[in-house]
Amino acid sequence: MSTAVPKTSLTGLQFYAHHSDECATAPETIWPREAKALIVGAMRQLGVECAEEVIENGARP
Protein backbone atom coordinates (compact mmCIF):
# COMPACT_ATOMS: atom_id res chain seq x y z
CA MET A 1 0.00 0.00 0.00
CA SER A 2 1.23 3.51 -0.71
CA THR A 3 0.34 7.04 0.34
CA ALA A 4 -1.97 9.09 -1.89
CA VAL A 5 -1.37 12.81 -2.25
CA PRO A 6 -4.17 15.22 -3.25
CA LYS A 7 -3.11 17.46 -6.14
CA THR A 8 -4.52 20.10 -8.48
CA SER A 9 -3.45 20.39 -12.12
CA LEU A 10 -2.54 23.70 -13.76
CA THR A 11 -6.08 23.89 -15.15
CA GLY A 12 -7.71 23.29 -11.75
CA LEU A 13 -8.48 19.54 -12.08
CA GLN A 14 -8.29 17.88 -8.65
CA PHE A 15 -6.86 14.36 -8.43
CA TYR A 16 -4.83 12.00 -6.26
CA ALA A 17 -1.36 10.69 -7.06
CA HIS A 18 0.99 8.24 -5.42
CA HIS A 19 3.56 9.84 -3.13
CA SER A 20 6.90 10.22 -4.96
CA ASP A 21 6.16 7.69 -7.76
CA GLU A 22 6.49 4.73 -5.39
CA CYS A 23 4.00 2.74 -7.51
CA ALA A 24 5.01 4.06 -10.93
CA THR A 25 5.72 0.62 -12.39
CA ALA A 26 2.99 -1.43 -10.69
CA PRO A 27 -0.30 -2.05 -12.51
CA GLU A 28 -3.47 -0.76 -10.88
CA THR A 29 -5.14 -3.52 -8.87
CA ILE A 30 -8.81 -4.42 -8.79
CA TRP A 31 -9.39 -2.56 -5.49
CA PRO A 32 -8.71 0.99 -6.72
CA ARG A 33 -10.53 0.26 -9.99
CA GLU A 34 -13.61 -0.93 -8.09
CA ALA A 35 -13.41 2.01 -5.67
CA LYS A 36 -13.27 4.49 -8.55
CA ALA A 37 -16.23 2.81 -10.25
CA LEU A 38 -18.29 2.98 -7.03
CA ILE A 39 -17.44 6.66 -6.49
CA VAL A 40 -18.21 7.61 -10.09
CA GLY A 41 -21.50 5.67 -9.94
CA ALA A 42 -22.57 7.42 -6.74
CA MET A 43 -21.62 10.84 -8.10
CA ARG A 44 -23.58 10.23 -11.31
CA GLN A 45 -26.65 9.24 -9.26
CA LEU A 46 -26.35 12.65 -7.59
CA GLY A 47 -26.29 14.30 -11.01
CA VAL A 48 -22.57 15.12 -11.02
CA GLU A 49 -20.77 14.78 -14.36
CA CYS A 50 -17.56 12.87 -13.70
CA ALA A 51 -15.13 10.26 -15.02
CA GLU A 52 -12.69 7.77 -13.49
CA GLU A 53 -9.76 9.06 -15.53
CA VAL A 54 -9.39 12.42 -17.25
CA ILE A 55 -6.75 13.13 -19.87
CA GLU A 56 -5.54 16.72 -20.02
CA ASN A 57 -3.48 17.92 -22.98
CA GLY A 58 -2.73 14.33 -23.97
CA ALA A 59 -1.20 13.32 -20.64
CA ARG A 60 -2.62 11.66 -17.54
CA PRO A 61 -2.80 13.97 -14.50
PEMODA-V355328 format. One line per field, one symbol per residue. burial: + if it has 9 or more other C-alpha atoms within 8 Angstrom, else -. Layout:
burial = ???
This chain:
burial = -------++-----+--++-------------+--++--+--++-----------------
